[in-house]
Amino acid sequence: RAIFAVQAPLPAVAVVVAAGVLPETVRRARAFIDWWGAALLALATVGGLGALQLVGTVGLDPVLLVLLAVAVVAGVAFARVERRVEVPLIPTGLLRERNFGASVAAQWFFGFAYMGGYIVTPVLVQEMFGLSVAEASLAMVLRPLVFSISAPAVGYVAVNVGERRCAIIGSALLVAA
């Protein structure tokens, strides 16, 4: 329960800071929500995550195969819908730009390693150091807290040192960790 006492105020502080820092966006006369794109992306994500959840436990179970098929079909349909709608969730032209597309692809792959560690680390900390669930949770709060606090400084460094160099060094550090 203590973890919520630490984590709950953080988003409230972020909202207050964002309200004061972020510029107002220009309002469009007509704004559309890409409901088909959102539904297909959700379906692809849920299918893919469901398949990942089952892959090591059930073998080639029909449920696993259906989830994989749903993820692939919904992902392809999402890509097609996004190319045709007036206001896509993800402008497909951005993915073709090397700086954006390559960094999104790298983030996607590194996300597997990062989130795998995010799931395994609390269990490891509990077993290796004998911490309780609450103690391990409080220890794990440091990771997102450090990211949140350091993000503005890292953005400044990336702009001044170079995004590519920072991305390569950061990726190498993640692999080493």
N, CA, C and O of each residue as an XYZ file, in Angstrom:
708
protein
N       0.819     -1.203      0.000
C       0.000      0.000      0.000
C       0.853      1.253      0.000
O       0.458      2.286     -0.541
N       2.019      1.157      0.607
C       2.887      2.329      0.696
C       3.342      2.800     -0.681
O       3.608      3.985     -0.879
N       3.430      1.891     -1.612
C       3.870      2.264     -2.959
C       2.946      3.304     -3.575
O       3.401      4.186     -4.302
N       1.657      3.206     -3.289
C       0.708      4.169     -3.844
C       0.861      5.537     -3.194
O       0.583      6.554     -3.830
N       1.289      5.580     -1.962
C       1.511      6.862     -1.291
C       2.661      7.616     -1.945
O       2.685      8.846     -1.943
N       3.617      6.875     -2.506
C       4.750      7.503     -3.182
C       4.394      7.815     -4.632
O       4.690      8.904     -5.124
N       3.763      6.868     -5.317
C       3.517      7.046     -6.750
C       2.313      7.921     -7.066
O       2.325      8.598     -8.094
N       1.314      7.942     -6.267
C       0.103      8.701     -6.580
C       0.345     10.203     -6.716
O      -0.205     10.810     -7.635
N       1.130     10.827     -5.857
C       1.339     12.279     -6.013
C       2.165     12.662     -7.248
O       2.048     13.787     -7.734
N       2.990     11.757     -7.757
C       3.849     12.090     -8.891
C       3.064     12.531    -10.126
O       3.412     13.551    -10.720
N       2.019     11.806    -10.537
C       1.260     12.288    -11.696
C       0.579     13.629    -11.435
O       0.454     14.446    -12.348
N       0.140     13.862    -10.205
C      -0.487     15.150     -9.886
C       0.515     16.286    -10.058
O       0.174     17.333    -10.609
N       1.735     16.092     -9.597
C       2.778     17.101     -9.779
C       3.071     17.288    -11.270
O       3.246     18.414    -11.735
N       3.122     16.181    -12.015
C       3.389     16.263    -13.460
C       2.307     17.056    -14.182
O       2.617     17.836    -15.083
N       1.060     16.875    -13.809
C      -0.030     17.616    -14.442
C       0.100     19.108    -14.171
O      -0.080     19.922    -15.076
N       0.407     19.469    -12.943
C       0.561     20.883    -12.585
C       1.728     21.504    -13.357
O       1.603     22.602    -13.898
N       2.866     20.798    -13.406
C       4.029     21.304    -14.128
C       3.720     21.404    -15.624
O       4.056     22.403    -16.258
N       3.086     20.379    -16.186
C       2.762     20.389    -17.612
C       1.821     21.542    -17.961
O       1.980     22.177    -19.004
N       0.857     21.811    -17.107
C      -0.087     22.908    -17.369
C       0.635     24.247    -17.453
O       0.222     25.130    -18.206
N       1.699     24.401    -16.692
C       2.440     25.654    -16.723
C       3.501     25.729    -17.798
O       3.897     26.826    -18.194
N       3.971     24.591    -18.282
C       5.098     24.569    -19.211
C       4.676     24.366    -20.667
O       5.219     25.012    -21.563
N       3.716     23.475    -20.907
C       3.363     23.129    -22.280
C       2.554     24.240    -22.945
O       1.662     24.821    -22.327
N       2.872     24.531    -24.211
C       2.109     25.568    -24.918
C       0.730     25.053    -25.318
O       0.520     23.850    -25.477
N      -0.192     25.979    -25.475
C      -1.540     25.620    -25.925
C      -1.472     25.204    -27.395
O      -0.740     25.806    -28.180
N      -2.229     24.184    -27.762
C      -2.250     23.738    -29.150
C      -3.312     24.504    -29.928
O      -4.294     24.991    -29.367
N      -3.090     24.597    -31.218
C      -4.052     25.267    -32.082
C      -5.250     24.342    -32.271
O      -5.093     23.166    -32.597
N      -6.434     24.880    -32.064
C      -7.655     24.089    -32.212
C      -8.036     23.995    -33.681
O      -7.964     24.979    -34.418
N      -8.438     22.815    -34.093
C      -8.935     22.619    -35.455
C     -10.425     22.862    -35.480
O     -11.121     22.696    -34.478
N     -10.900     23.257    -36.645
C     -12.339     23.477    -36.777
C     -13.092     22.166    -36.582
O     -14.129     22.118    -35.920
N     -12.552     21.112    -37.169
C     -13.177     19.778    -37.039
C     -12.096     18.793    -36.617
O     -11.111     18.610    -37.332
N     -12.267     18.174    -35.492
C     -11.315     17.172    -35.017
C     -11.981     15.804    -35.052
O     -13.096     15.625    -34.562
N     -11.287     14.854    -35.635
C     -11.809     13.502    -35.744
C     -10.987     12.553    -34.882
O      -9.783     12.739    -34.707
N     -11.635     11.560    -34.360
C     -10.944     10.493    -33.642
C     -10.936      9.280    -34.556
O     -11.974      8.882    -35.086
N      -9.792      8.711    -34.731
C      -9.634      7.533    -35.581
C     -10.051      6.297    -34.787
O      -9.212      5.563    -34.264
N     -11.365      6.083    -34.709
C     -11.891      4.963    -33.911
C     -11.457      3.615    -34.465
O     -11.107      2.717    -33.698
N     -11.473      3.460    -35.787
C     -11.051      2.185    -36.385
C      -9.578      1.919    -36.100
O      -9.197      0.800    -35.755
N      -8.762      2.940    -36.246
C      -7.338      2.784    -35.954
C      -7.103      2.428    -34.499
O      -6.292      1.554    -34.193
N      -7.815      3.106    -33.593
C      -7.662      2.839    -32.164
C      -8.089      1.411    -31.834
O      -7.413      0.719    -31.072
N      -9.199      0.974    -32.401
C      -9.698     -0.380    -32.126
C      -8.734     -1.433    -32.676
O      -8.451     -2.427    -32.007
N      -8.231     -1.217    -33.893
C      -7.304     -2.185    -34.487
C      -5.969     -2.220    -33.745
O      -5.386     -3.288    -33.562
N      -5.487     -1.054    -33.320
C      -4.244     -1.020    -32.550
C      -4.426     -1.738    -31.217
O      -3.544     -2.482    -30.788
N      -5.549     -1.524    -30.568
C      -5.831     -2.214    -29.301
C      -5.903     -3.723    -29.518
O      -5.356     -4.495    -28.731
N      -6.569     -4.132    -30.569
C      -6.700     -5.556    -30.873
C      -5.338     -6.187    -31.169
O      -5.042     -7.286    -30.699
N      -4.513     -5.487    -31.948
C      -3.175     -5.999    -32.261
C      -2.326     -6.088    -30.991
O      -1.591     -7.055    -30.792
N      -2.435     -5.077    -30.145
C      -1.649     -5.055    -28.911
C      -2.090     -6.158    -27.952
O      -1.255     -6.876    -27.401
N      -3.385     -6.289    -27.755
C      -3.895     -7.314    -26.845
C      -3.569     -8.712    -27.375
O      -3.169     -9.590    -26.610
N      -3.738     -8.916    -28.673
C      -3.397    -10.214    -29.257
C      -1.927    -10.543    -29.096
O      -1.569    -11.662    -28.728
N      -1.068     -9.559    -29.375
C       0.370     -9.786    -29.237
C       0.795    -10.029    -27.804
O       1.589    -10.929    -27.530
N       0.266     -9.225    -26.884
C       0.622     -9.417    -25.471
C       0.066    -10.729    -24.921
O       0.716    -11.395    -24.115
N      -1.127    -11.092    -25.357
C      -1.695    -12.372    -24.926
C      -0.855    -13.534    -25.421
O      -0.632    -14.501    -24.693
N      -0.389    -13.441    -26.665
C       0.465    -14.500    -27.209
C       1.789    -14.566    -26.449
O       2.265    -15.653    -26.123
N       2.384    -13.404    -26.166
C       3.633    -13.396    -25.403
C       3.450    -14.009    -24.018
O       4.338    -14.691    -23.506
N       2.305    -13.760    -23.429
C       2.013    -14.303    -22.098
C       1.976    -15.834    -22.129
O       2.400    -16.492    -21.178
N       1.470    -16.389    -23.223
C       1.280    -17.839    -23.311
C       2.431    -18.594    -23.947
O       2.530    -19.808    -23.773
N       3.297    -17.921    -24.674
C       4.268    -18.604    -25.521
C       5.154    -19.588    -24.761
O       5.471    -20.645    -25.308
N       5.557    -19.304    -23.566
C       6.431    -20.220    -22.848
C       5.711    -21.269    -22.034
O       6.354    -22.146    -21.456
N       4.380    -21.203    -21.973
C       3.660    -22.093    -21.068
C       2.780    -23.120    -21.755
O       2.523    -24.182    -21.187
N       2.307    -22.833    -22.969
C       1.320    -23.733    -23.571
C       1.786    -24.428    -24.844
O       1.042    -25.240    -25.396
N       2.985    -24.138    -25.328
C       3.423    -24.740    -26.585
C       2.633    -24.173    -27.754
O       2.306    -22.986    -27.756
N       2.323    -24.993    -28.740
C       1.562    -24.530    -29.902
C       0.069    -24.743    -29.682
O      -0.592    -25.405    -30.482
N      -0.440    -24.204    -28.643
C      -1.849    -24.281    -28.295
C      -2.673    -23.464    -29.298
O      -2.206    -22.425    -29.764
N      -3.881    -23.909    -29.637
C      -4.722    -23.151    -30.569
C      -5.004    -21.724    -30.103
O      -5.100    -20.817    -30.930
N      -5.136    -21.511    -28.805
C      -5.376    -20.155    -28.301
C      -4.187    -19.258    -28.628
O      -4.368    -18.111    -29.035
N      -2.979    -19.773    -28.454
C      -1.777    -19.013    -28.778
C      -1.753    -18.658    -30.261
O      -1.461    -17.521    -30.630
N      -2.060    -19.634    -31.105
C      -2.044    -19.399    -32.548
C      -3.109    -18.382    -32.961
O      -2.868    -17.549    -33.835
N      -4.274    -18.449    -32.340
C      -5.335    -17.473    -32.637
C      -4.898    -16.076    -32.217
O      -5.098    -15.113    -32.958
N      -4.303    -15.959    -31.035
C      -3.834    -14.650    -30.576
C      -2.764    -14.080    -31.502
O      -2.778    -12.886    -31.803
N      -1.845    -14.918    -31.951
C      -0.829    -14.466    -32.905
C      -1.465    -14.005    -34.207
O      -1.091    -12.964    -34.748
N      -2.423    -14.773    -34.713
C      -3.105    -14.411    -35.948
C      -3.863    -13.091    -35.790
O      -3.826    -12.238    -36.677
N      -4.545    -12.932    -34.662
C      -5.275    -11.683    -34.398
C      -4.303    -10.512    -34.381
O      -4.589     -9.465    -34.964
N      -3.159    -10.672    -33.722
C      -2.171     -9.599    -33.647
C      -1.664     -9.217    -35.031
O      -1.566     -8.032    -35.349
N      -1.346    -10.197    -35.847
C      -0.808     -9.923    -37.180
C      -1.872     -9.290    -38.078
O      -1.617     -8.271    -38.721
N      -3.047     -9.884    -38.122
C      -4.120     -9.369    -38.992
C      -4.531     -7.959    -38.563
O      -4.691     -7.077    -39.407
N      -4.701     -7.744    -37.265
C      -5.086     -6.422    -36.777
C      -3.968     -5.408    -37.017
O      -4.250     -4.250    -37.324
N      -2.717     -5.816    -36.884
C      -1.595     -4.919    -37.147
C      -1.532     -4.488    -38.603
O      -1.318     -3.312    -38.896
N      -1.717     -5.429    -39.511
C      -1.730     -5.105    -40.940
C      -2.927     -4.211    -41.269
O      -2.790     -3.236    -42.009
N      -4.088     -4.537    -40.726
C      -5.280     -3.713    -40.952
C      -5.075     -2.305    -40.388
O      -5.484     -1.327    -41.013
N      -4.453     -2.195    -39.228
C      -4.160     -0.888    -38.635
C      -3.298     -0.057    -39.573
O      -3.585      1.117    -39.806
N      -2.238     -0.662    -40.114
C      -1.348      0.057    -41.034
C      -2.118      0.547    -42.265
O      -1.893      1.664    -42.732
N      -3.008     -0.268    -42.780
C      -3.796      0.137    -43.957
C      -4.772      1.253    -43.630
O      -4.926      2.199    -44.402
N      -5.426      1.142    -42.491
C      -6.383      2.181    -42.091
C      -5.659      3.505    -41.878
O      -6.153      4.553    -42.292
N      -4.495      3.467    -41.239
C      -3.766      4.702    -40.932
C      -3.323      5.435    -42.194
O      -3.188      6.658    -42.174
N      -3.095      4.720    -43.279
C      -2.709      5.361    -44.539
C      -3.874      6.070    -45.210
O      -3.667      6.925    -46.072
N      -5.101      5.724    -44.821
C      -6.272      6.243    -45.531
C      -7.072      7.293    -44.763
O      -7.818      8.058    -45.375
N      -6.935      7.346    -43.459
C      -7.767      8.267    -42.685
C      -7.201      9.680    -42.724
O      -6.008      9.884    -42.952
N      -8.086     10.652    -42.496
C      -7.689     12.061    -42.547
C      -6.750     12.432    -41.394
O      -5.762     13.139    -41.593
N      -7.066     11.952    -40.195
C      -6.249     12.255    -39.019
C      -5.838     10.932    -38.361
O      -6.529     10.447    -37.465
N      -4.708     10.345    -38.805
C      -4.297      9.044    -38.251
C      -3.749      9.166    -36.833
O      -3.284     10.226    -36.416
N      -3.815      8.058    -36.107
C      -3.199      8.010    -34.778
C      -1.690      8.179    -34.892
O      -1.068      8.900    -34.113
N      -1.121      7.507    -35.870
C       0.314      7.590    -36.129
C       0.484      7.962    -37.599
O       0.212      7.137    -38.471
N       0.923      9.175    -37.891
C       1.153      9.533    -39.293
C       2.217      8.624    -39.905
O       3.373      8.645    -39.483
N       1.829      7.836    -40.888
C       2.740      6.831    -41.450
C       3.963      7.454    -42.105
O       5.007      6.808    -42.197
N       3.853      8.692    -42.560
C       5.004      9.359    -43.156
C       6.144      9.521    -42.162
O       7.314      9.496    -42.544
N       5.808      9.685    -40.893
C       6.845      9.812    -39.870
C       7.694      8.548    -39.768
O       8.906      8.622    -39.566
N       7.054      7.393    -39.908
C       7.793      6.134    -39.785
C       8.799      5.944    -40.911
O       9.770      5.203    -40.761
N       8.567      6.615    -42.043
C       9.495      6.508    -43.169
C      10.710      7.414    -42.992
O      11.730      7.219    -43.653
N      10.607      8.406    -42.104
C      11.749      9.275    -41.836
C      12.733      8.523    -40.946
O      12.361      7.984    -39.904
N      13.969      8.497    -41.368
C      14.986      7.669    -40.701
C      15.135      8.004    -39.215
O      15.182      7.106    -38.375
N      15.209      9.291    -38.896
C      15.410      9.669    -37.489
C      14.264      9.201    -36.611
O      14.488      8.757    -35.485
N      13.051      9.294    -37.108
C      11.894      8.893    -36.312
C      11.698      7.379    -36.348
O      11.586      6.743    -35.300
N      11.655      6.802    -37.543
C      11.383      5.371    -37.697
C      12.419      4.489    -37.029
O      12.072      3.507    -36.373
N      13.696      4.834    -37.191
C      14.761      4.029    -36.583
C      14.697      4.117    -35.064
O      14.907      3.119    -34.374
N      14.407      5.305    -34.541
C      14.356      5.417    -33.082
C      13.141      4.703    -32.511
O      13.215      4.138    -31.420
N      12.020      4.719    -33.234
C      10.837      3.978    -32.772
C      11.125      2.480    -32.786
O      10.771      1.773    -31.843
N      11.762      1.994    -33.846
C      12.097      0.569    -33.924
C      13.069      0.181    -32.810
O      12.905     -0.864    -32.181
N      14.077      1.015    -32.564
C      15.040      0.725    -31.494
C      14.347      0.713    -30.138
O      14.599     -0.167    -29.315
N      13.470      1.692    -29.905
C      12.729      1.735    -28.643
C      11.871      0.491    -28.468
O      11.755     -0.039    -27.364
N      11.275      0.030    -29.551
C      10.418     -1.152    -29.483
C      11.230     -2.370    -29.032
O      10.801     -3.121    -28.156
N      12.398     -2.554    -29.635
C      13.228     -3.708    -29.271
C      13.802     -3.562    -27.867
O      13.830     -4.529    -27.105
N      14.260     -2.367    -27.520
C      14.797     -2.170    -26.183
C      13.705     -2.252    -25.126
O      13.981     -2.573    -23.970
N      12.479     -1.966    -25.510
C      11.360     -2.089    -24.583
C      11.209     -3.506    -24.065
O      10.859     -3.710    -22.902
N      11.471     -4.486    -24.920
C      11.410     -5.872    -24.464
C      12.416     -6.121    -23.348
O      12.079     -6.710    -22.321
N      13.649     -5.671    -23.552
C      14.682     -5.885    -22.534
C      14.351     -5.108    -21.270
O      14.461     -5.633    -20.163
N      13.950     -3.868    -21.437
C      13.664     -3.016    -20.286
C      12.500     -3.566    -19.476
O      12.606     -3.710    -18.258
N      11.406     -3.871    -20.128
C      10.231     -4.350    -19.401
C      10.464     -5.753    -18.835
O       9.923     -6.098    -17.784
N      11.261     -6.553    -19.524
C      11.619     -7.856    -18.958
C      12.353     -7.680    -17.644
O      12.068     -8.368    -16.663
N      13.299     -6.753    -17.629
C      13.999     -6.454    -16.391
C      13.087     -5.843    -15.348
O      13.260     -6.073    -14.151
N      12.131     -5.077    -15.793
C      11.190     -4.431    -14.882
C      10.317     -5.465    -14.177
O       9.904     -5.267    -13.034
N      10.043     -6.559    -14.863
C       9.220     -7.618    -14.288
C      10.065     -8.557    -13.423
O       9.631     -8.983    -12.352
N      11.260     -8.870    -13.889
C      12.105     -9.843    -13.197
C      12.793     -9.241    -11.973
O      12.968     -9.932    -10.970
N      13.184     -7.980    -12.034
C      13.961     -7.364    -10.958
C      13.286     -7.426     -9.592
O      13.948     -7.793     -8.621
N      11.988     -7.083     -9.466
C      11.384     -7.176     -8.126
C      11.438     -8.584     -7.537
O      11.668     -8.751     -6.339
N      11.228     -9.590     -8.377
C      11.285    -10.971     -7.892
C      12.711    -11.296     -7.456
O      12.922    -11.908     -6.409
N      13.684    -10.885     -8.259
C      15.084    -11.120     -7.927
C      15.451    -10.414     -6.624
O      16.116    -10.999     -5.769
N      15.030     -9.178     -6.470
C      15.331     -8.417     -5.250
C      14.704     -9.089     -4.032
O      15.313     -9.130     -2.963
N      13.508     -9.609     -4.186
C      12.851    -10.289     -3.066
C      13.607    -11.558     -2.686
O      13.851    -11.810     -1.506
N      13.975    -12.351     -3.682
C      14.627    -13.624     -3.403
C      16.082    -13.460     -2.965
O      16.522    -14.143     -2.040
N      16.827    -12.578     -3.603
C      18.250    -12.431     -3.301
C      18.508    -11.664     -2.002
O      19.420    -11.999     -1.246
N      17.696    -10.633     -1.750
C      17.944     -9.779     -0.592
C      16.915     -9.966      0.519
O      17.002     -9.323      1.565
N      15.946    -10.843      0.291
C      14.955    -11.125      1.306
C      14.007     -9.973      1.612
O      13.467     -9.886      2.715
N      13.804     -9.091      0.643
C      12.898     -7.958      0.863
C      11.448     -8.421      0.749
O      11.139     -9.372      0.031
N      10.579     -7.740      1.463
C       9.147     -8.018      1.335
C       8.654     -7.411      0.029
O       9.385     -6.680     -0.640
N       7.416     -7.714     -0.329
C       6.827     -7.148     -1.542
C       6.798     -5.623     -1.444
O       7.130     -4.933     -2.408
N       6.406     -5.100     -0.293
C       6.344     -3.643     -0.104
C       7.732     -3.012     -0.220
O       7.883     -1.969     -0.857
N       8.735     -3.627      0.383
C      10.096     -3.087      0.320
C      10.640     -3.133     -1.105
O      11.278     -2.183     -1.558
N      10.390     -4.228     -1.809
C      10.839     -4.339     -3.199
C      10.128     -3.307     -4.073
O      10.742     -2.718     -4.964
N       8.840     -3.088     -3.821
C       8.082     -2.094     -4.592
C       8.630     -0.699     -4.372
O       8.788      0.063     -5.326
N       8.921     -0.357     -3.134
C       9.498      0.961     -2.846
C      10.870      1.118     -3.499
O      11.205      2.200     -3.982
N      11.659      0.056     -3.518
C      12.963      0.109     -4.178
C      12.793      0.299     -5.688
O      13.586      1.004     -6.313
N      11.785     -0.312     -6.268
C      11.568     -0.219     -7.707
C      11.029      1.147     -8.134
O      11.097      1.496     -9.313
N      10.496      1.922     -7.188
C       9.998      3.261     -7.499
C      11.133      4.163     -7.963
O      10.904      5.136     -8.682
N      12.351      3.842     -7.552
C      13.484      4.689     -7.913
C      13.691      4.772     -9.420
O      14.083      5.823     -9.926
N      13.440      3.694    -10.143
C      13.679      3.690    -11.586
C      12.836      4.739    -12.305
O      13.407      5.615    -12.954
N      11.497      4.695    -12.222
C      10.728      5.738    -12.919
C      10.947      7.130    -12.330
O      10.836      8.128    -13.042
N      11.252      7.202    -11.056
C      11.505      8.498    -10.431
C      12.768      9.133    -11.015
O      12.771     10.323    -11.330
N      13.833      8.355    -11.160
C      15.067      8.869    -11.756
C      14.831      9.278    -13.202
O      15.331     10.316    -13.636
N      14.084      8.487    -13.950
C      13.784      8.847    -15.342
C      13.015     10.161    -15.410
O      13.319     11.015    -16.243
N      12.031     10.327    -14.550
C      11.220     11.539    -14.565
C      12.036     12.770    -14.206
O      11.896     13.822    -14.829
N      12.878     12.636    -13.211
C      13.676     13.775    -12.761
C      14.762     14.122    -13.778
O      15.044     15.299    -14.003
N      15.367     13.116    -14.389
C      16.482     13.372    -15.299
C      16.049     13.701    -16.725
O      16.872     14.171    -17.510
N      14.792     13.472    -17.085
C      14.340     13.673    -18.471
C      14.633     15.065    -19.015
O      15.141     15.164    -20.133
N      14.344     16.150    -18.292
C      14.652     17.472    -18.853
C      16.149     17.670    -19.119
O      16.529     18.241    -20.141
N      16.984     17.203    -18.210
C      18.428     17.353    -18.396
C      18.914     16.515    -19.574
O      19.765     16.957    -20.346
N      18.382     15.327    -19.710
C      18.777     14.446    -20.812
C      18.360     15.050    -22.153
O      19.106     14.969    -23.129
N      17.177     15.651    -22.202
C      16.746     16.323    -23.428
C      17.694     17.443    -23.809
O      18.033     17.601    -24.982
N      18.120     18.215    -22.833
C      19.065     19.307    -23.075
C      20.389     18.764    -23.600
O      20.944     19.291    -24.564
N      20.895     17.706    -22.963
C      22.162     17.100    -23.378
C      22.039     16.537    -24.796
O      22.945     16.701    -25.613
N      20.922     15.877    -25.083
C      20.741     15.282    -26.410
C      20.771     16.340    -27.500
O      21.371     16.126    -28.553
N      20.135     17.472    -27.263
C      20.110     18.535    -28.264
C      21.505     19.130    -28.457
O      21.886     19.463    -29.579
N      22.260     19.263    -27.380
C      23.576     19.899    -27.470
C      24.703     18.952    -27.867
O      25.662     19.374    -28.513
N      24.602     17.683    -27.491
C      25.644     16.713    -27.820
C      25.333     15.992    -29.126
O      26.238     15.601    -29.863
N      24.054     15.821    -29.400
C      23.621     15.118    -30.596
C      22.737     13.934    -30.228
O      23.102     13.095    -29.405
N      21.567     13.889    -30.856
C      20.610     12.838    -30.534
C      21.154     11.452    -30.852
O      20.964     10.508    -30.085
N      21.824     11.342    -31.972
C      22.343     10.032    -32.388
C      23.371      9.508    -31.397
O      23.305      8.350    -30.985
N      24.321     10.355    -31.014
C      25.353      9.936    -30.066
C      24.713      9.535    -28.735
O      25.093      8.524    -28.144
N      23.746     10.321    -28.265
C      23.080     10.006    -27.000
C      22.290      8.697    -27.118
O      22.275      7.893    -26.186
N      21.641      8.489    -28.256
C      20.871      7.253    -28.446
C      21.796      6.037    -28.444
O      21.470      5.008    -27.851
N      22.932      6.152    -29.096
C      23.878      5.026    -29.156
C      24.457      4.745    -27.769
O      24.529      3.591    -27.348
N      24.864      5.785    -27.070
C      25.433      5.593    -25.731
C      24.371      5.043    -24.776
O      24.645      4.127    -24.001
N      23.161      5.600    -24.833
C      22.084      5.121    -23.969
C      21.725      3.672    -24.257
O      21.478      2.895    -23.335
N      21.695      3.304    -25.536
C      21.393      1.917    -25.915
C      22.484      0.976    -25.428
O      22.199     -0.116    -24.934
N      23.733      1.404    -25.570
C      24.844      0.568    -25.105
C      24.784      0.380    -23.578
O      25.038     -0.713    -23.072
N      24.449      1.449    -22.860
C      24.320      1.341    -21.404
C      23.171      0.408    -21.012
O      23.287     -0.349    -20.048
N      22.062      0.463    -21.758
C      20.939     -0.426    -21.466
C      21.340     -1.881    -21.699
O      21.013     -2.754    -20.895
N      22.045     -2.139    -22.796
C      22.493     -3.509    -23.062
C      23.452     -3.971    -21.977
O      23.359     -5.107    -21.510
N      24.377     -3.100    -21.568
C      25.330     -3.462    -20.517
C      24.622     -3.725    -19.195
O      24.995     -4.631    -18.451
N      23.601     -2.927    -18.910
C      22.868     -3.112    -17.645
C      22.119     -4.435    -17.655
O      21.445     -4.771    -16.681
